[in-house]
Amino acid sequence: MDFTINTSSNSDTLDHWFNSDTQIHHLYPQSIQLLAVRHWTPLHIAKLVSQFLVPKEGVKVLDIGSGVGKFCLAGAYYKPGAIFYGVEQRKHLVAHAETARNILGLGNVYFLNQNLTQLDFKQYDHFYFYNSFYENLADTEKIDNTITCSPQLYDYYNKQLYKKLEEMPAGTRLATFHSLEGEIPSSYQVVEAYVGKLLKFWIKI
């Protein structure tokens, strides 16, 4: 890591860490912070999403392509009665997410180092998708070069997500941010939209 954080002070409460995006970003090394503008969910978006995806306590929310875990950590903070899961295929990003979770001491968030195609979506209730497939398209900003990216994979992942979402029961909630929407089955209906319709809330009918 590029730096270390002193976790011995009791003054570093959860409210302190989630006071601003700048503050929460200090949980991560500088090299990782540079990805924030392009690839991380802002806290105000995470708050809106978590409020929608957690209509009652005990639900399980999956972040599809969770990166360094910022959305899951924020969701776990805003909605302590729910359980947040993040799936991410880059092992080193999962490691950063777990380090941040341990610093925060959040017990209702978990990270999975897997490809989304390996997951049984029926183990979860509701979903968040911040277009984690987009970097497979040509001339897009990549997180790094540790995984294979291609337009063929973009199409494949979209089809896989579409299939998994289609298999979910009526009432399933989905929040998308900067999504091109080709991965959303027609059985999902938009119920709310924000940020110039870049953020959409869906419910399966």
N, C-alpha and C positions, 0 to 999 in steps of 0.2 A: 504493500500500500504506500501511497505517497505521503500519508500523514497518519497520526494516531489521535484518538479522542480520549480524553480523561473522563472515565465513567464513574469516578469515585465520589463526585460531588452530588449530594442529595438534592441540590437546587435544580438539576437538569430534569425537570418533570416532563411528562408527555405534553402538557399545554405549552411548555417552552419550545419543544421540538416542532410542534405543529402550528406555531405562531405565524409562520410564513413559509413560502416555497424556498426562499434563500436559507432559512434556518434548517429545514429538513434536509436540504441538499448537503449540509455539512456532515451528515452521517456517512457520506461517501468520499472516496478519494477524488482529488481534483480532476484526474483523467476521466473519471466516470461522470463527474458533474458536467463536463463539457457536452454530454449527450442530452442534457435535461431539456433544453429548449425544443429540440426536435422529437425526442422519443419518450418523454415522461409526462404523465398526466398532472396538470396544475391542481393544487389543493382545492380551489373553488369548484373545479369540475368533479374531483373525487368526492367532495361532500354532496353535491347534487346527485351523483350516480349512486352513492351508497344509500342515500335516503330513498331513492326509487327501488333499488334492488333488495332492500331489507324491509318488506312490509310488516314483518313480525320477527320476533326473536327466534333464534335457533336455525335460521336458514343458512345454507351453504352457498357461497358466491365464488365463482371461478373467474379469474382474470386470464384470458386467453393470450398468452405471450406477455408474461408479467415483467420481463426485463429485470431490473434491480429491485422490484417489489414496491415501488412508491405508492401505487394505487392501493394495493392490498394492505399496506401498513396504515395508510390514511383511512381506508374503510374500516379496519379493525379498531382504530382510534375513535372514529365518529360513531360506529355501531358496535359497541362491545358485546352486545347480545347475539351477534352473528359470527359465523366462522368464514374467513376469507382464505382462498387457496389461489396460488399463482402457479401456472405451468410455463416453464421456460426451457428451451433446448440448449442454451448456452450455459455450461456449468459454472463458468467464472461469474456470470451475472447472478446466478442463484446464490453463489457464495457471498456476494456483496449484499444480496437481499437478506440472507440469514444473519449476517453480521449486524445489519441495521436493526433487524427484529430483536436480536439479543440485547443490543444497546438500549432499545426502547422497553424491553421487557414485556412485550405483547404476547399473550398466550393464546390468542384466537386467530392466528395467521400461520399458514404453512406454505412452503414452496416445494414444487416438484420439478426435478431436472428430467424432463421428458419432452417428447414431441407430442403435440396435441392429438395426433392420430392414434396414439397409444392409450388415450384416456376414454373411460366410460363416462360420458356426460351425465348419465342418469344417476351418478353418485352425487350430483350437485343440483341445486335448485334454480339458480339464476346466474347470468353471465355478463361479463364486461369484455368488450372487444375494441381496442384502440389500434385497429388496422395494422396488426403485427406482420401481415404478409406483404405489405407495400414495398418493403426493401427488396423484394424479389424482382421488381420491375426495373427495366433499364433506366439509367441516369437518375436513380434515386439515391439519397444519402443512406449509406449502410452504417449499422452500429459498429461492425468490425468485419474482418475477413475470416472469422473462425468457422463459419458454416457456409454451405453451398447456397447460392442464390441464383434463381433463374425464373423467367416468365412461366416456364412449364410447372415449376413448383408453386408459383402464385396461383395458377389455375387449379392445381391438384389440392392445395390447402383450402382454397375457396370451396371446392366441391366436397371435401371432407367435412368442413365446418357446416356447410349447408345440410348435409346428410344428418349430422349429429344433432343440429338444432331442430330439424324436421321430426326427429324421433322423440323429442321432448313432449311432455303432456301439455294440454291447454292450461293457460295461466302462467307458463314460464315467462320470466322477465329477462329482457336483454337490453343493455345499453351499448350503443356504438358511438365512437368518436372518430371523426375523419374517415368514415367507412365509405367505400364505393358501392356498397350494398348488394353486390352480386352474390354474396355469401348468405343473404338473409332470405329464408323461404317466404313465400307469399302468405303463409298461414300466420305470420307475425304482423301485427298492426301497430303503426306509430301512434302513440298516445300523447306524447309531448316532444317538443324540440326546442333547443336553445342554441345560443352562439351562432346565429345565422344558419341554423339547421345542421351545423357540424356535429352537434351532440343530439342524438335521438334516443328516445325511450320506446321500447317495443313490448307488446304482450302477445303471446301466442293465443289465438282464438280457437 
